[in-house]
Amino acid sequence: MLDALKSFIAELTGEAERPKPYESADYQLAAAALLVHIASIDGEFDDDEKARIQTLVEARFGLASDTARALIQDAWESEREAVDLYRFTSVLKRRLDEDSRRQVVGMLWDMAHADGSVHEFEENVVWRVAELLGVSTRDRVELRREVREALENPPPNDGGPWERPKE
């Protein structure tokens, strides 16, 4: 709370801090901050959720592990300082097309399922974010179903590039 007040006063007086490497207009930071928010909204942030957010950020944004970790750390700080979701959704709505905004909602559902169950607070956040991003109720519900089905029926393990062959 004190940090938010300091930030507000600094903005009013023109003494605001210089932006971080990931500026507030960066859609990757905005999306990562929403993932952090949804991962921690139920009061728990376990190892499965930490691993999932790392995987999502690396895969969806094509980032190296260290870069993804730095982005997630910056997202934690941004999310902690934010007073509402609009700070992030406004960036995403401005920078992303409709399909990309749908993908963000899909990522949020994926993150919400990371600990094995979706908490009502997580459902509420996804609903609010989808509304702010202009993603329809139908699309939001369909994305949830797709994520749930993908988690319940993972593709068969065909010994792809990330599995070591059995000896």
N, C-alpha and C positions, 0 to 999 in steps of 0.2 A: 504494500500500500504506500509506504514511504517512497519507494523507488518510483512509483507511478506519479506521485505528487512532485518529486524532484524533476522528473522528466517533463511534466506539464509546465512547471515554472521555467525550466531551461528553454523550452520551446517558446514560451511567451517573451522571454528576455533575449532570445536569439543566441543563447549559449548552448544549444543542443549539441550533443556529442556527434562526432563524425560517424557516418554509417560504417557498419562492419563490412567485411569482404562480401557477404551476401546481403545486399541492400534490401530494405523492406519491400521494394518493388519486385524482388526476385520471386518468381512463381515457385521455384523449388523450395525456397525457405518457407514460403506460405503453406505449401502442401505438407512439408515435413512438420511444421508447427501444428497443423491440424491433426496429423498422425500422432504426435506427442500428446496433444490434448486428449484425443480419444483413448490413447493407451493408459493415461493416468486418471481419467475422469472417475473411474470406479474405486479409486483410492489405493489401487495396487498396480505395481509395474514389475512383473516378474521376468525371469530370464527368457521365457518363451516370447513375451512381448518385445523385449529388447532385441532378441534375435530377429523377430519378424520385421520390426521397423528398420533394422539394418538391411535386411534382404530386400524389402520393398524399395527403399531409397536407392540402393545400389542398382537393382534391376530396372526400375521405372525411369530413373534419370541417367542410367549408364555411367555411374560414378565408381571410381576405385574405392576400395574399402576405407582408406584413410580420409579421403575427401567426403565420403558419405558420413563417416563418424563426426567430422568437423561440422558438416551441415546439420546433423542431428543435435549436436551440442549447441549450435547457434539457434536452432529451432526451440530447444528447451528454454534458452534465455528469452527469446522473443515471446514464446507462449506464456512464460511466467510474468512478463511485463504487460501483456495484452489485457485490455479490459473487456473485450468482446471478440467474437468470431469474425466480425465484419472487417477488421484489420487485415485478415488473411483472405477472406472470400472476395473482397473487393479487388485485390491484386489478381486472384485467379480468374475472376469473371472478366477483367479487363484484358488479361494476357492470353487466355486460352479459348479455343473454339468449343463448340458444344460437346463434341465427342471427347475432347480432353477433359472437360469438366465432369463428364460422366465417369471417366477413368479415375478421377480424384475420388468421387463418391464410391466407386468400386474399391479403391485402396482403403478407404475408411472402413467399409464393411469388412474387408480382409483383416484390418488391424483390430476391429471390434471382436472378431472371432478368434484372435490369436491365443487367448487364454482358455479357449474351450467353450466359453459361453458369452452371450451378448447381454450385458447389463442394460437395464432400462435407461440409464443415463447415456450410455453409448448410442442406443437407438435414437434418443432425443437429439443428440449432437449431430448424428448423420442426417436426420430429418431437417434440422435447422440449416445445416451447411448446404444440403441439396436445395432447399428453398432459396437460400441466398445466392447459390450458383445458377439458379434457373433450371435445375434438373427436375423433371416432372415426377410426380408421385409414382406414376406407372414405372418409369425408368428406375427410380430409387428402389422400389419393391423388386423389380426384375433383377437388378444388380445384387441385391441381397440374396435372392434365390440362387443366382449363378455362383456366388461365392460359397454359399452353404453347400451346394451340390458338388462344387470342385473340391471342397474340403472333405466331404463324405465319400466321394468317389475319386480319389487321386488317380492320375493316369498310371497304367501298369509300368512297372520298372523294367525297361528293356535293356538295361546295362548301358544307358546313354553315357555321354561324355563325363558326367559327374559321378558315376559310380565305378568303383574298382571292380574289374571282372572277378567272378568267383573262381577259386582254384580247386 
